[in-house]
Amino acid sequence: MPTDALLDRFLTGLAPLAPVSVWAHGSLAGGDYVEGRSDLDLIAVLDHPIGARTVWRLALLHARLRGEPLAGRLHCTYLTPDTAAGAERRHLTWAHQELFRRPVTPVTRTELHTFGKVLHGAPPAQVLPPVPDGELAAFVVRDQREFWRREVDRAANWTQDVWVDLGLLTFARATVTLREGRLITKREALDVLPGLGAPGEVVEDIRRRRYGAAAESPAAESPAAESPAEEWTVRRARLTRDYLGPAIDALAAGS
């Protein structure tokens, strides 16, 4: 499989830096991975400070992987044992074909402790501090209120598949986390969304694109699905924004 080949080459290239651990989270760890559609979300823990020379070596490693199938979907954040604590700390990350810094969020940390997949070395429990009580819930509310609610008002985003997919799926996952204190996969989020009042046409559109649902799905039979692509894109954006704005407001107000 291209996924296995890419991971093998990545781990081989990383070996000279003597990683303490390499873990997968997200879809690959949670059993929801679809090759060619899902990202490869990784965390690597190095045993030494990440100085300029290490940054250069990591940039070179990822540059050498560019020609590999699926390389554009490989994202990796680099920690050290001394910097692993603290969800607000920003860590060197390769994603979207560039290096930058971002936090390892409470969602990612909880995923790692709950179902993280060990690709090399020590498991998360031996390296990564647990997520304190209440931190996960506080984060998902803040993420919905401060990021996603603002983005709902930016109409241009919602003609793009990625915004529709992540906007609705992240909302469903946040809702379940707040209600039940657990994380769910994106596939499970699709099953939850109709019960949360999400527009059925849009939910089935996401399901069909992400998981190859059969052509006889409700969305395929709907008038919207028979409209020109541009018309459906505009209608889908309106349905999604009309739903998400009030839904996020209600979630934030009730938390």
N, C-alpha and C positions, 0 to 999 in steps of 0.2 A: 504493500500500500504506500502511496506517496507520503501519507502522514508519518508512517513509521520510518521511512527513508529519511525524511527531513529531520525528525527528532534524533535519529541516530547520527546524522551528520552534525547537527547542532551540538549534541553531547560530546562527540569526538573533538570538535573544534574548541569547546569550552574546557576540555580536560586539562590543558596546560595551565589554566588558571586555578586548578585544584579546588573546585567547588565543594563546599561542605554538603550542600543539598541542591537538588533541582526538583521542583514540584510542578504539577499541572493543577489548575483550578478551572472554573467555568465548565463549559460543555464537555470538554474532554474528560474531566474528572467526574462529572455528574451523570454520565451515561446518556447525554443528550447530543453527542457530537455527530455532525453530518459532514463528511469529507467534502471539501470544496465550498461549503457554506458557513461552517462554524470557524471561529478563530481558535488558534492554539495559544491559550493563555498560560504563561509560565512564570514561575518565580525561581531565581537562582540565588543561593547564598554563598558568597565568597568569603574566604577566611582571612582576608586582609583589607585594609582601607582601599577604597576605590579612587585612586589618584589619577592624574592625567595620563600616565602610561597605560593603566588598566582601561581607562575610557577609550584610548586609541586602539588597544587590542580588541576590545569588544566591538567597536565600530568596524574594524577590519573583518572580524568574524562574521558579522551580519552582512557586510558588503559581499563577502565570498558566497553567501547563501542566496543572494538575490536571484540567481538563475534557477534555483530549485523550485519544482512545483509546490505551490502553497506557501512559499516563503513570505509573501506579502501578508499572510494571515498569522504569522508567528510573532507574538508579542511577549517580551520578557522583561521583568523588573528585577533589578540587582540589589540585594541587601548584603549586609554583613551581620554577624551575631551582635555586634555592638550597636547597630542601627535598626535592629528588627522591631524594637518596641516603639509605640506611638503611632497612631493612625494618621496624625497630621504631618508627620515627617515626609518629605519628598525624596524619592529614590530615583537613581538613574534607570531609565526605561527605554527599551527599543520597541517602537510601535509605529505603524503607518509609515514605515521605511525611514524613520529618523530617530535620533536620540534626544530625549528630553527628560524632565524629572516630574514625577507625580507620586501621590501617596498610594500606599497599599491600604485600601479602604476596609472598614469593618466588615463589609459584605465579603470581600476577598479573603480576609483573615478567618471569618467564620466558615467559609467554604473549605479552606485549607484544613482547619481543625475537624470539620465534619466529614468531608469526603475527599480531601486532597489526595492526588495520585502521586506517589513517590517515584520519580524517574531515576533518581540517583541519591545516595547518601542517607542522612538522618531524616526521620519523619518530622512534620511540622511541630508536633508536641514537644520535641526536644530542643527546638530552636526559637520558635515564634511564641511570644506571650499570648495567653488566651484573651479573648475579647471580653472586657468587663461588662457586668450586668447593666443593661440599659443602653449601652453604646451602639449596638446594632440598630435598635428601634429609633434612637435619636438620629442616627445617620440617615436612615431611609426616609424619615419625615423631612429632614433638612434637604436632602437631595431632591425630593419631589417639590417641596415648597420653593427652594431657592434656585434650582436649576431647571427642572422640567416645566414648572408653571410659567417661568419667564419665557422658555422656548416655545410654548404653545402659542404665544402672542406673535411669534415671528413666522408669518404665513408661508414664506418661501421654503422653510425647512420641510414642510409637510407634503410637498409633492414628491419627496424622495422616499424610496422604500425603507431605507435604514432608519429614518426618523419615525415613520409610522410603526415599524416593527418594534424598535426599542422603546418608543414612548408608551405603547400599550402594554408590552410585556413587562417592562420595568414597573409600571403602575400596578399590575396584577401581582407581581412578586412582592412589591412593597406592602400591598394590602394584606397578603397572607402572612408576611413576616410580622406585621403589627398585630394581627388577630391571633396568630397561632405560635409565634415565636420561632418559626422555622423558615428555611430557605426552600424554594421550589425551582425546578428547571423551567426553561422557556417553553418546552412542550407542555408541561403541567400548567403553566400560566395561560396558554391558549385555551385549555379546558375550563379554567377559572373565569376568564373574561366574560362569557355570556351571562353568567350568574351575577356579575357586577354591573350589568347593563350596557356593556360595550356593543357597538353596532355589529350585528352578525355578519354583514357583508364584508366588513373590514377584517374581522377575525378569520373568516374563511379564506380571504385573499392572502393573509399572512400564512395560514396553515398550508395552502396550496404551493406558495412560493418557497417556503422553508422546508417543507416535508414531502412535497410532491403528492398532495392529496389527489384523489381521483377526479376526473373531469366532471363527474356528476355531483360534486359538492354543491351546497346551496348557493355559494357565490357564483359558480359557473352557470347556474340556471337563472340567476337574477337578471333583470333588465340592465342593471348597471354593468354587469360583466359582458353584455352584448354591445355596449356602447363603444365608440372609438376610444382608444387608449388614453388620449388626452382628456376626454370627458370624464372617464372613470378616475383618472388621477386627481382631477380637480374635486370631484365629488367625494372621493376617499379622504382627501385632505380636510374638507369641510366636516365630514362625519367624525373624523378623528379629533379635530380641534374642538368641535362642539361638545364632544363627550369628555375629553380629557380635562378641559379647563374646570368645569364644575366638579368633576370627580376628584381632582387633586385638591381643590379648595375644601371639599367636604372631608377628605382624608386628613388634611393638615389641621382643620378646625376640630376634628374629633380626637386628635392625638394628645 
